[in-house]
């Protein structure tokens, strides 16, 4: 059963695997690149926000 499902999802059963596999690979690479960009933007925003002396890291109230 698992062989059928993996064959179906990766289009081996329909003969489209030579088109779908590169598209899935490109999608995966795009997701990884987008994740790195997102992480870089978030880390830069956090580091810029915490550099200023008027920003308190904790509240005294």
N, C-alpha and C positions, 0 to 999 in steps of 0.2 A: 504494500500500500504506500509506504513512504517513497519507494522508488518511483511509483506512478506520480505522486504529488510533486516530488522534486523535478521529475521530468516534465510535468505539466507547467509548473511555475517557471522553469528555465527554458520552456518552449522546445524541449527536445522532441516531444511527441508531435508537434506541428511543423517542425523543420524551420522554425524562426530563430533558433538559438544563435545563429551567426549574426543576427541583427540585435537581438535582445541582450545578450551578454555584454557586448561593448557599451550599450546604452546604460545597463545597470552599473557597469564599472565607472562610466563617466558620471553617473548620478552619485555614486558613492564617493568619488574623488571630489565632486562639487560640494557634497555635504561636509566632508572633512575640511576642505578649504574654507567654507563658510563658518565652520566651527572655530577654526583658528582665527579668522578675522573677528568674529564676535568676541572671542576670549581676549584678543588684543585690545579691542575697543573698550571692553569692560574693565580690564586691568589698568588701562591708561586713564580712564575716567576715575577709577578709585584712587589711583596714585596721585592724580592732579588734585582731587578733592581733599585728600589728607595732607597735602604739602602746605597748604595755607595755614598761617598761625592763628587766624581768627576762627577756624573750624575746630570745634571741640570734639574730642573722641568720645567723651562721656558727659553726662549731665550731672551737675552737683546738686540739683534740686531733688 
